[in-house]
Amino acid sequence: MLTANTILIALIPLLYAILYLPTATENVLNLPSLKKENVLLLTAHPDDECMFFAPTVISLLPFVQIHVLSLSTGNADGLGDIRKAELMESLEVLGVKEGNRHIVDHLALQDNITASWDANIISDILGGYVLDLDITTILTFDRTGVSGHPNHRSLPEGVKHFIETTALQPPPKFFALISVPTSTKYVGILAPLLAKFDLYSTKLLHGILGTPGRTDTMPVFVAGVKEYLTAHRAMRAHKSQLVWFRWLYVLFSRYMWVNEWNLVRLG
């Protein structure tokens, strides 16, 4: 007779196997045909790249050229120079090439938890990088900014302004990281399990019934154990930011494991 302990012991290797490997939807961001694509990840502060975007960065690196642009040095506490160095170390851990790491220190774009940034200024700065780097896709926060930080929330407005005013034809594609409700934001290791179950069941239904699903519309990247540990190591590069609540964040945040993206269509 099977006992609860026996069932639990039997499930442990199964759960580990599910967790171990990364997975992603077959989407417009990770097709092998995109080898020549230049993707720009636009962030507000050093540490955004690993706290929110690591599953995507790690997953896309084999397919595309990824540039990371932080629009501030995170100088709210006077640690701007330290945080710049920490960002470079974090990006090294994630695997982003040295020449693809960019940071801006603009008087109007300072780290400030109470102030929004001007979309026109963001657009002007972004435009220079898009042209110089031949960027074809821009990734950044959505209007909620995951954490609600006004600097985060300003970025999609700046991207929107750039795309609506640029003379580039076609303009870069624009993807926004979906902000999930608080109830599902801090579920820890359940996040990749639930996300993979969702992806696998959707693929199964699509194969059996031919029904459209998230694999057709929404880019999703789910880290495996190795990728999660890489993101964790990248976060540890930000030594000046490792206060107690950030340790809780890296343990429980969905964004250390799962990124879901929305293609923003303008015009």
TAUR-V888032 format. One line per field, one symbol per residue. phi: phi as a letter, one per 20 degrees, with the letter a starting at -180 (. if undefined). A space follows every 50 residues. Layout:
BEGIN
phi->???
END
This chain:
BEGIN
phi->.fdffffffffgffffffffefbbfecfecfgfegefdddedcecgoggd fcdggfgffegfdcedddceebemegdmdgffffffffffffffofggfd dcbdcdgecegbfdcedffffgfffggffgffdlfdbddafefemmengf fgfffffffgffffdfefcffgfcddffeefgfdfcdmffgfffffgfff fffffffedmefbffeccfcccfefffffffffffffegfdeegffffgf fdfgffdccccdfeddm
END
